[in-house]
Amino acid sequence: MEKVHIQNVEKTFNDKEKGQSFTVFDNISLTIESGEFVSLLGPSGCGKSTLLNIVAGLDRATEGEVLVGEKKVTRPGSDRGVVFQEAALMPWLTALDNVAFPLRKKMSKSEAKDHAKKYLKLVHLSKFIDSFPHELSGGMKQRVSIARALAMDPNILLMDEPFGALDEQTRSMLHRELQFIWEETKKTIIFVTHNIREAIMLSDRIVLMGTRPGGIRKIYPVDLPRPRIPSSPEFTQLEEDIMSILGGEIEKVMREEMGDDFNSKKASLLYGTDRNLGDHI
């Protein structure tokens, strides 16, 4: 597998009707190693999902470029699989057929189903292959979505807040599932999240992005043994270190959105380090 090179990337949006433009982020450079699990963390509007879409080939940078190995990314490709926050399953197809459907371009129908079964087994859904999406829980739907992406055998898995809409118990269970999948498949994973604790639980490195015009504020290596224990002193210290910078970025967003109504004392209560640090971010 190959490295991902993000080189001096900038993204600016233009509103032709209003004659205005704004830069989401500029001069982002980052190399992601083959097989590495990297999380993009930051306040709303800092461009995490936009950067992921540029790596996926779903959006284009205004300046700079993204390379997978030595190949420039200009469009979506089979080397990059994407999992979004919403599972986006076809409601008229079973779990098995949802996973098998995109495979039919390169193999027979029966081969596609056999291949799909392998990946549904990997996400522990073998008993639900004949279930339709409306018969599955939110967590099960996301596992089908992950299986569908993995079945295409991409080198890189791009995940845009895939657990953001799930309850805490389901999210915790899927953290374990995703770690198992990553260890089994050795895929490179780039993972967008608002949740500090989630980022620490999963990542080799956390890339903290700032408010727009955004950029990389700091990169945190997560040198903690797996499985990680949120109550450990090392885990808690890393949370506090990240929040010490992220809290300032959140305040910038709140000041911009609320203006004179912003109250920094109230904000400090909302984002205190004694809370689950993923909340409200």
Secondary structure, DSSP 8 states (H G I E B T S, - for coil): ---EEEEEEEEEEEETTTTEEEEEEEEEEEEE-TT-EEEEE--TTSSHHHHHHHHHTSS--SEEEEEETTEE--S--TTEEEE-SS----TTS-HHHHHHGGGGGTS-HHHHHHHHHHHHHHTT-GGGTT--GGGS-HHHHHHHHHHHHHHT--SEEEEESTTTTS-HHHHHHHHHHHHHHHHHH--EEEEEES-HHHHHHH-SEEEEE-SSSB-EEEEEE----SS--TTSHHHHHHHHHHHHHHHHHHHHHHHHHHGGG--HHHHHHHT-TTS-TTTT-
